[in-house]
Amino acid sequence: MKLTAELVPESCFYSNLRTAVSRENWDAIRRRAYADAKMQCSVCGRATKLNCHEMWDYDDELLTQTLRGFTALCDMCHHVKHLGFAQVLSAKGQLNYVDMVAHFCRVNKCALSDFRKHEASVFRQWRERSAKRWTTDLGQWKYLVLLEQLPKKTNSISPNPAKRPGDKRKRVVEVSLERDINL
């Protein structure tokens, strides 16, 4: 299937990079994901409002979810990815679940019965995973969280102790941040 649901274990709800970094850093990451996808949904190809979706790998033996990257998704594809949350939104009248299911079937060229099988399978897996305590590994992006914990004073992390206030040169930390996430 081209479009699948990916349910996060309950102990990892809201444990993600987006909530751990500044708005500025998250905006840079999401803009990069949108540009990489040529400003269209990376699953269905729609050129519409996009969401930056964090992609995770799950190690069922070590009970660790590891961030592996980002992708651009339209609202409907993003709702499918977060199927459990989509059901919550639907119950509140904030999402037409039937339209979302129709989108899943259209993208995957499948029948409603295929969606129902997929839905049952991912919720079964979610219940099994949610019965255990998982940890989150931000992978190669964990340094962003650490960088944000550094003091904001330029001279406290400057490579040049003689650097004066007002100096326009970028700090080493900023340069490595741009290199590492290709800003």
C-alpha positions in Angstrom: 0.0 0.0 0.0 1.1 3.5 -0.8 -0.7 5.1 2.1 -0.7 3.4 5.5 -1.5 4.3 9.1 1.3 4.6 11.6 0.0 4.6 15.1 2.4 5.9 17.8 2.5 3.8 21.1 0.5 5.6 23.8 3.6 6.1 26.0 5.1 8.1 23.1 2.2 10.4 22.5 3.5 14.0 22.0 7.1 12.7 22.3 8.5 14.1 19.1 10.9 16.6 17.6 8.3 19.2 16.8 7.5 19.8 20.4 11.1 19.6 21.6 12.6 22.3 19.4 12.0 26.0 18.8 9.4 27.2 16.3 12.3 28.5 14.2 14.1 25.2 14.0 10.9 23.3 13.3 10.0 25.8 10.6 13.4 25.2 8.9 12.8 21.4 9.0 9.3 21.5 7.7 10.2 23.9 4.9 13.0 21.6 3.9 10.5 18.6 3.8 8.1 20.6 1.6 10.9 21.6 -0.8 12.2 18.1 -1.0 8.7 17.0 -1.9 8.4 19.8 -4.5 5.6 21.4 -2.6 3.2 18.5 -3.0 2.1 15.6 -0.9 4.8 12.9 -1.0 2.1 10.2 -1.0 -0.8 11.3 -3.2 0.9 14.2 -5.1 -1.7 16.8 -4.2 -0.4 20.4 -4.3 -2.2 21.8 -1.3 -1.6 22.8 2.3 1.1 20.5 3.6 2.0 19.0 7.0 5.5 17.9 8.0 5.2 14.3 9.2 7.8 12.7 11.3 8.7 9.2 10.1 9.6 6.7 12.9 11.1 3.2 13.0 9.9 1.0 15.8 12.1 -1.6 17.5 9.7 -4.0 19.2 12.5 -5.7 21.1 14.2 -2.6 22.5 10.9 -0.8 22.8 12.3 2.3 21.1 10.8 4.6 18.5 13.6 6.2 16.4 13.1 9.3 14.2 14.3 8.5 10.7 13.2 11.5 8.8 10.4 13.9 7.6 8.0 14.0 4.7 5.4 16.4 3.4 1.8 15.2 3.6 -1.6 16.7 2.6 -4.2 16.9 5.4 -6.0 13.7 4.3 -2.8 11.6 4.1 -1.7 13.0 7.4 -5.0 12.1 9.0 -4.6 8.5 7.7 -1.1 8.3 9.2 -2.6 9.4 12.6 -5.7 7.3 12.3 -6.4 7.2 16.0 -6.3 11.0 16.3 -8.4 11.2 13.1 -11.1 9.2 15.0 -10.9 11.7 17.9 -11.3 14.6 15.5 -14.2 12.9 13.7 -16.0 12.4 17.0 -15.6 16.1 17.7 -17.0 17.0 14.3 -13.7 18.4 13.1 -13.0 15.7 10.4 -15.1 13.9 7.9 -13.9 10.3 8.5 -15.8 9.0 5.5 -13.9 11.4 3.2 -10.6 10.3 4.8 -11.4 6.6 4.2 -12.4 7.4 0.6 -9.0 9.2 0.2 -7.2 6.1 1.6 -9.1 3.9 -0.9 -8.5 6.2 -3.8 -4.7 6.6 -3.1 -4.3 2.8 -2.6 -6.7 1.8 -5.4 -8.4 -0.5 -3.0 -11.9 -1.4 -1.6 -13.4 -0.3 1.7 -12.8 -3.9 3.0 -9.1 -3.4 2.4 -9.2 -0.2 4.6 -11.1 -2.1 7.3 -8.4 -4.9 7.3 -5.6 -2.3 7.5 -7.4 -0.4 10.2 -7.9 -3.5 12.3 -4.3 -4.6 11.9 -2.8 -1.2 12.9 -5.0 -0.9 15.9 -4.1 -4.4 17.0 -0.4 -3.5 16.7 -1.0 -0.3 18.6 -2.7 -2.1 21.5 0.2 -4.5 21.7 2.8 -1.7 21.6 0.8 0.5 24.0 0.8 -2.2 26.6 4.5 -1.5 27.1 6.6 1.5 28.0 8.5 2.9 25.0 11.3 5.4 24.7 11.9 7.9 22.0 15.2 8.4 20.2 15.4 11.5 18.1 18.1 10.0 16.0 20.4 12.4 14.1 18.2 15.3 15.2 18.7 14.9 19.0 21.5 17.5 18.9 18.9 20.2 18.0 17.4 19.8 21.4 20.8 20.0 23.1 21.7 23.1 21.1 18.6 24.9 22.3 19.7 24.2 25.9 23.0 26.1 25.4 23.3 29.6 26.8 22.1 32.2 24.3 25.1 34.5 24.8 27.3 34.6 21.7 30.6 34.8 23.6 29.7 31.7 25.7 30.0 29.4 22.7 32.2 31.4 20.3 35.2 29.7 18.8 37.1 32.9 19.1 37.5 34.2 22.6 38.5 37.7 21.2 35.2 38.0 19.4 33.5 41.3 20.3 29.8 42.0 20.7 28.3 43.1 17.4 30.6 40.9 15.4 28.6 39.6 12.4 30.3 36.3 12.0 28.2 33.2 12.6 28.9 31.1 15.6 30.3 27.6 15.1 27.1 26.1 16.5 25.0 27.9 14.0 27.2 26.9 11.1 27.1 23.2 12.1 23.4 23.4 12.5 23.0 24.7 8.9 25.4 22.1 7.5 23.7 19.2 9.3 20.1 19.9 8.3 21.0 21.7 5.0 19.2 24.9 5.7 
